[in-house]
Amino acid sequence: MTATSKDVVLSVRGIEKSFGTQHVLRGVDLDVHRGEVVCLIGASGSGKTSLLRCMNLLLEPDQGEVVIEGAPLFRHTKAGRLKLSSAQVSAVRIKTGMVFQNFNLFPHRTALENIIEAPMVVKKEPRAEAEARARELLARMGLPAAGHKYPSQLSGGQQQRVAIARALAMQPTIMLFDEPTSALDPELVGEVLAAIRQLAAEGMTMVIVTHEIGFAYELADRVVFMDQGVVAASGPPRELLLSGANPRLAAFVSRFTEQARLLSPLVAAATHIPPTTSLAQG
């Protein structure tokens, strides 16, 4: 498919980004199709989080193009620079939902209040409508009785599920996850991954930065391996993670299979590693 296809929800082209002398993204191209789950993996500093943040302009690229559902969000190429008003940027960015590593919930607001804030302020939804959707989302996240609780009264896994519900409350076209389990204790990882699995089953388009290799293998339609600011390899998880064709990718996956044993039983068997407890049971 091409970047102009109706099935492409998000397209980035020629994305460049530097921080001082550090060149973190080097001409990245990527399309994400409707209903597709794309997992970005790679070592720390490979550019995956920077790329994710460029997708909704939380981080402005130095060069390149970002298009969401056919609407340009950013363009800075040799042909010129696209100039959008803040209102135009917001109208496109609102199609993305973002879930961060550290939840970023307002500590002085309840779970329900955290979820209804953006729909009421940004989309001007009536409070009753926003609350009804918030309660529905909390139930979908397995937290039907958590609406009145403050973040400090919730576990890390529960806070992250509230954060997912908050992002979904804006009814985004695509969800972006920045290592959604990295700030969690190991025993809480499973409940967040289960919530993301549910979204995938419902057909939500997602881009997920993750170190959970077993999760990427199990859930992703496509795995994208970032290395030194470029897309070094991309493909279906079974084909990509087990082929060993890319030495740097093979070394990266091996580090997790040997040290953290994160792979599902199927992958573990294929790589001659004894089966481990399923992430779904985490």
PyMOL commands that set and color helices and strands:
alter all, ss='L'
color gray80, all
select helices_A, chain A and resi 48-55+86-93+111-121+127-140+151-153+156-168+186-201+213-219+237-243+247-259+265-270+279-281
alter helices_A, ss='H'
color red, helices_A
select strands_A, chain A and resi 8-19+22-33+37-41+63-68+71-77+80-81+96-99+174-178+205-209+222-227+230-235
alter strands_A, ss='S'
color yellow, strands_A
deselect
rebuild
show_as cartoon
